[in-house]
Amino acid sequence: MRRESHLPNSLPMREQTMSRQRGIAVAGLLAACLLVGGCRHVPHSAAPTAGERMLFSFERRTMMPMYSGSAPRAIVPQHATHGKHALRLKLSPGRETIILDTGGFPMDWRGWQRLKVDIYREGAPIKMNLRVSDRHGKRHWVWGVPLSTGASTLTYEISPLSEKIDLSAVSELMWYAEDPSGEIYLDAVRLSRS
């Protein structure tokens, strides 16, 4: 019995075989991701889900003055989870911070439960510290959050901040890497109700 091919007959047999093998490999990878449950695919043009509010997504180079700190940074297309760009940070001793500033327009976080940020880590696992500041100069630190190699979403509970800072006037986020090395990519810094 002859098998029907969905590939054009003009392709040499070797290319048809390679194309089938690639298709099988992709299908196997997708099946493995579904079985393990550890894969999360977010399209580049993903919008915030219902119950989320985007704070920073790094799509416009004109926003660069709002990003400061000691780590060299650039807006790049790699590892974007919202839109087409992410913020790449090159970490090393003395170059371990990134500051996201609201540009003089404080954010109101009242009514939100979590702060989330998508991160891709190139290099060994490290610990990240977060400092949240309000327009009155009050600050709150979240210490020692582990960051593994690869893609992850860091999630911070907002309720403990309400005792330390004015949630109606959040003005700055600063991440500080312990034992800084390698690169991290930030994207989709957002508030979530869940």
Secondary structure as UniProt FT lines:
FT   TURN            9..10
FT   HELIX           13..36
FT   TURN            44..45
FT   TURN            50..51
FT   STRAND          52..56
FT   HELIX           61..66
FT   STRAND          67..68
FT   STRAND          73..76
FT   TURN            78..79
FT   TURN            83..84
FT   STRAND          86..90
FT   TURN            93..94
FT   STRAND          97..101
FT   TURN            103..104
FT   TURN            110..111
FT   STRAND          114..122
FT   STRAND          126..134
FT   TURN            135..136
FT   STRAND          139..147
FT   STRAND          150..157
FT   HELIX           159..163
FT   HELIX           167..169
FT   STRAND          170..178
FT   STRAND          183..192
//
